[in-house]
């Protein structure tokens, strides 16, 4: 699970929707989608 301290449901790819990006979330998801392993524990990202 990747969580961010923002009001909303989506934290990945927000920049494409004209919203403030959450770089921490984007890095975690991109690393996984790029063939990486799941993080060992949940990831909590600070407010962008």
N, CA and C atoms as a LAMMPS dump frame, in Angstrom:
ITEM: TIMESTEP
0
ITEM: NUMBER OF ATOMS
144
ITEM: BOX BOUNDS ff ff ff
-5.0000000000000000e+02 5.0000000000000000e+02
-5.0000000000000000e+02 5.0000000000000000e+02
-5.0000000000000000e+02 5.0000000000000000e+02
ITEM: ATOMS id mol type element x y z
1 1 1 N 0.841 -1.172 0
2 1 2 C 0 0 0
3 1 3 C 0.888 1.237 0
4 2 1 N 0.5 2.212 -0.797
5 2 2 C 1.172 3.508 -0.815
6 2 3 C 0.144 4.543 -0.388
7 3 1 N 0.448 5.292 0.631
8 3 2 C -0.47 6.308 1.137
9 3 3 C 0.213 7.664 1.111
10 4 1 N -0.591 8.692 0.918
11 4 2 C -0.072 10.062 0.941
12 4 3 C -0.999 10.914 1.792
13 5 1 N -0.415 11.892 2.428
14 5 2 C -1.169 12.783 3.306
15 5 3 C -1.865 13.86 2.466
16 6 1 N -2.863 13.434 1.675
17 6 2 C -3.631 14.36 0.841
18 6 3 C -5.103 14.006 0.956
19 7 1 N -5.959 14.921 0.547
20 7 2 C -7.392 14.633 0.519
21 7 3 C -7.734 14.128 -0.871
22 8 1 N -8.067 12.891 -0.964
23 8 2 C -8.4 12.292 -2.252
24 8 3 C -8.076 10.814 -2.226
25 9 1 N -8.475 10.145 -3.277
26 9 2 C -8.289 8.701 -3.324
27 9 3 C -7.056 8.283 -4.11
28 10 1 N -6.755 9.005 -5.181
29 10 2 C -5.641 8.612 -6.024
30 10 3 C -4.367 9.356 -5.686
31 11 1 N -3.263 8.633 -5.611
32 11 2 C -1.98 9.283 -5.346
33 11 3 C -0.996 9.067 -6.483
34 12 1 N -1.308 8.186 -7.42
35 12 2 C -0.384 7.88 -8.519
36 12 3 C -0.812 8.613 -9.786
37 13 1 N 0.128 9.229 -10.466
38 13 2 C -0.14 9.853 -11.744
39 13 3 C -0.996 11.107 -11.682
40 14 1 N -0.971 11.792 -10.566
41 14 2 C -1.821 12.973 -10.383
42 14 3 C -1.462 14.105 -11.343
43 15 1 N -0.201 14.205 -11.7
44 15 2 C 0.235 15.294 -12.579
45 15 3 C -0.48 15.236 -13.932
46 16 1 N -0.762 14.024 -14.414
47 16 2 C -1.461 13.867 -15.687
48 16 3 C -2.877 14.424 -15.62
49 17 1 N -3.421 14.555 -14.417
50 17 2 C -4.772 15.087 -14.234
51 17 3 C -4.742 16.561 -13.841
52 18 1 N -3.574 17.185 -13.912
53 18 2 C -3.452 18.592 -13.569
54 18 3 C -3.383 18.853 -12.077
55 19 1 N -3.15 17.822 -11.298
56 19 2 C -3.054 17.955 -9.842
57 19 3 C -1.594 17.935 -9.42
58 20 1 N -1.327 18.337 -8.187
59 20 2 C 0.045 18.296 -7.672
60 20 3 C 0.51 16.848 -7.622
61 21 1 N 1.669 16.549 -8.213
62 21 2 C 2.171 15.177 -8.169
63 21 3 C 2.634 14.787 -6.765
64 22 1 N 2.695 13.502 -6.529
65 22 2 C 3.234 12.95 -5.281
66 22 3 C 4.436 12.095 -5.701
67 23 1 N 5.621 12.733 -5.833
68 23 2 C 6.789 12.023 -6.366
69 23 3 C 7.128 10.736 -5.622
70 24 1 N 6.972 10.731 -4.317
71 24 2 C 7.261 9.535 -3.521
72 24 3 C 6.379 8.368 -3.976
73 25 1 N 5.098 8.626 -4.178
74 25 2 C 4.167 7.577 -4.618
75 25 3 C 4.481 7.149 -6.044
76 26 1 N 4.75 8.117 -6.907
77 26 2 C 5.07 7.784 -8.295
78 26 3 C 6.315 6.897 -8.37
79 27 1 N 7.338 7.208 -7.58
80 27 2 C 8.568 6.386 -7.581
81 27 3 C 8.277 4.969 -7.11
82 28 1 N 7.506 4.831 -6.038
83 28 2 C 7.214 3.498 -5.495
84 28 3 C 6.428 2.659 -6.493
85 29 1 N 5.418 3.246 -7.112
86 29 2 C 4.599 2.508 -8.079
87 29 3 C 5.399 2.204 -9.335
88 30 1 N 6.142 3.179 -9.844
89 30 2 C 6.944 2.941 -11.047
90 30 3 C 7.981 1.85 -10.825
91 31 1 N 8.582 1.806 -9.652
92 31 2 C 9.568 0.764 -9.354
93 31 3 C 8.918 -0.618 -9.401
94 32 1 N 7.722 -0.725 -8.861
95 32 2 C 7.013 -2.006 -8.875
96 32 3 C 6.581 -2.366 -10.301
97 33 1 N 5.961 -1.423 -11
98 33 2 C 5.48 -1.698 -12.354
99 33 3 C 6.624 -1.967 -13.323
100 34 1 N 7.8 -1.445 -13.006
101 34 2 C 8.969 -1.661 -13.849
102 34 3 C 9.633 -3.011 -13.627
103 35 1 N 8.983 -3.901 -12.916
104 35 2 C 9.524 -5.237 -12.715
105 35 3 C 10.165 -5.455 -11.361
106 36 1 N 10.007 -4.49 -10.485
107 36 2 C 10.599 -4.624 -9.157
108 36 3 C 9.719 -5.418 -8.208
109 37 1 N 10.251 -5.646 -7.057
110 37 2 C 9.506 -6.337 -6.007
111 37 3 C 8.628 -5.353 -5.267
112 38 1 N 7.638 -5.881 -4.579
113 38 2 C 6.835 -5.048 -3.692
114 38 3 C 7.709 -4.553 -2.549
115 39 1 N 7.444 -3.359 -2.032
116 39 2 C 8.195 -2.897 -0.853
117 39 3 C 7.998 -3.867 0.318
118 40 1 N 8.974 -3.937 1.176
119 40 2 C 8.902 -4.822 2.339
120 40 3 C 7.812 -4.383 3.322
121 41 1 N 7.506 -3.088 3.312
122 41 2 C 6.466 -2.569 4.205
123 41 3 C 5.732 -1.441 3.491
124 42 1 N 4.627 -1.008 4.066
125 42 2 C 3.848 0.061 3.472
126 42 3 C 4.695 1.32 3.308
127 43 1 N 4.352 2.124 2.312
128 43 2 C 5.046 3.372 2.037
129 43 3 C 4.096 4.524 2.368
130 44 1 N 4.545 5.455 3.173
131 44 2 C 3.763 6.651 3.48
132 44 3 C 4.52 7.85 2.939
133 45 1 N 3.846 8.625 2.102
134 45 2 C 4.481 9.773 1.459
135 45 3 C 4.014 11.058 2.108
136 46 1 N 4.91 12.047 2.213
137 46 2 C 4.525 13.34 2.774
138 46 3 C 3.636 14.118 1.801
139 47 1 N 2.958 15.124 2.308
140 47 2 C 2.153 15.991 1.466
141 47 3 C 3.035 16.668 0.434
142 48 1 N 2.598 16.662 -0.825
143 48 2 C 3.425 17.306 -1.852
144 48 3 C 3.462 18.816 -1.69
